[in-house]
Amino acid sequence: MKRRLEQDLKKWKDSPMRKPLLLLGARQVGKTWLMRHFGDENYKDVVYIRFDRNERMRRIFETSNYDMKELLLLMQAETNINIKPGDTLIILDEIQDCPAALTSLKYFCEDLPDYHVMAAGSLLGVKQHHGTGFPVGKVNTMTLYPLTFREFMTALEHPHDIDFIELQKWESVKLISDRLTHLLKLYYYIGGMPEVVNTYLQTKDFSAVRSAQNEILSNYANDFSKHVPAMLAAKLSLLWESIPHQLAKENKRFIYKEVGNKMRARDLESAMDWLFRAGLIYRVDRINEPSLPIGAYRDGAFKLYFLDVGLLGAKCELEVSTILEKSAIFKEFKGALTEQFVQQELRAESQISPHYWQSDTFRAEVDFVIQTSMNVVPIEVKAEHNTKAKSLLNYCRKYKPVLAVRISMNDFSENNLETSETTNTTLLDIPLYATFMLLPICREALLK
């Protein structure tokens, strides 16, 4: 299973400015597999140490006093591998279980810069150690997400379809739009969790897919009870259960009272923070004005989304029959799956944390607003072939952006948005299955 992050890992390996790499990401997104696969493909030897299963190495790191040469000798003795700079990849996995190992990355950077070190662990556990020996400024960081739609297509062996989209051969893309739409339907149902995708590849059985998804959801729920006090665990469960229901609303703004009758922000802050730090949910903040820097105009309202579109569908008990119907899966939950998909692609493919905009009267709402090339770009998301975008038009009349985007099942097009109130706004129609190309398409349009 190819992951696009491998390209960044190769650049890291060859960089003269390389530091120890800390690979971040939620549980079960494939961090361990990626590190070991990358090591096997790009190094002569791999030293793999997993701290949750190796008490001896935990004690060694905790008592080492960060004598790095001695640590190297002890790791060699443990693994029976001669560690050589450039030829050996050192992998420190589940590093949250050994805070001393996390701190040691600083000393790998300072004392042994020629050695290649990669570490990963629970996103929650790693973030808990910020300010307590965290190697600030001494590590490179990358984040691994669930498989993107592009990675999903690669796994299902459709590389040429990807080529047409990447090369923006839109006339050719039209000819294969039915196949791309079917693949997108599959992705909405299966999602991007590696174990789930692999289950589909091995079985082609949607019942097995749903079982794999439910097992992951069960594992996450078990984490609530294992790693937090009982009172907080109860709030975590309530919040976790509430998110799909809130996304199913016409107005998807998160409402605290809908978690529980007497719930207030202060009651749920710690639970929400835990889910954020665990990488299980994402927050999209509302802005009251689309100005730069965009983050300075947040007004306190927000929406919450899941880690993965497939897990969201499983949580909502989405029926597999929706895949067979023409557009049912795109309309499910008032377009919640489509919004989930787009924000997921923006984060994983473009490293963008989107915002959204709502008018003062709450009658107009633009699903996402992003900042690129010193421009603020509004993005309207439509689940079907829908050319009506009243909220986007209202936004453009008020703020007159240079560029606006509509993502839907329509074919690609680029036109001037002409109304009596709006001039010089370029409107891009981007197909949902081409969302991964949004950023390069926008940058090209802004250069014209």
Secondary structure as UniProt FT lines:
FT   HELIX           5..14
FT   TURN            16..17
FT   STRAND          21..24
FT   TURN            27..28
FT   HELIX           31..42
FT   STRAND          45..50
FT   HELIX           51..53
FT   HELIX           55..62
FT   TURN            65..66
FT   HELIX           68..79
FT   TURN            85..87
FT   STRAND          88..93
FT   HELIX           95..97
FT   HELIX           99..111
FT   TURN            113..114
FT   STRAND          116..120
FT   HELIX           123..128
FT   TURN            129..133
FT   TURN            136..137
FT   STRAND          140..143
FT   HELIX           149..155
FT   TURN            156..157
FT   HELIX           159..166
FT   TURN            167..168
FT   HELIX           170..175
FT   HELIX           177..190
FT   HELIX           194..203
FT   HELIX           206..227
FT   HELIX           230..247
FT   HELIX           256..258
FT   TURN            261..262
FT   HELIX           265..277
FT   TURN            278..279
FT   STRAND          281..287
FT   HELIX           294..297
FT   STRAND          298..306
FT   HELIX           309..315
FT   TURN            316..317
FT   HELIX           321..324
FT   HELIX           328..350
FT   STRAND          355..358
FT   TURN            360..361
FT   STRAND          365..372
FT   TURN            373..374
FT   STRAND          375..381
FT   HELIX           390..399
FT   STRAND          403..408
FT   STRAND          413..417
FT   STRAND          425..431
FT   HELIX           432..437
FT   HELIX           438..447
//
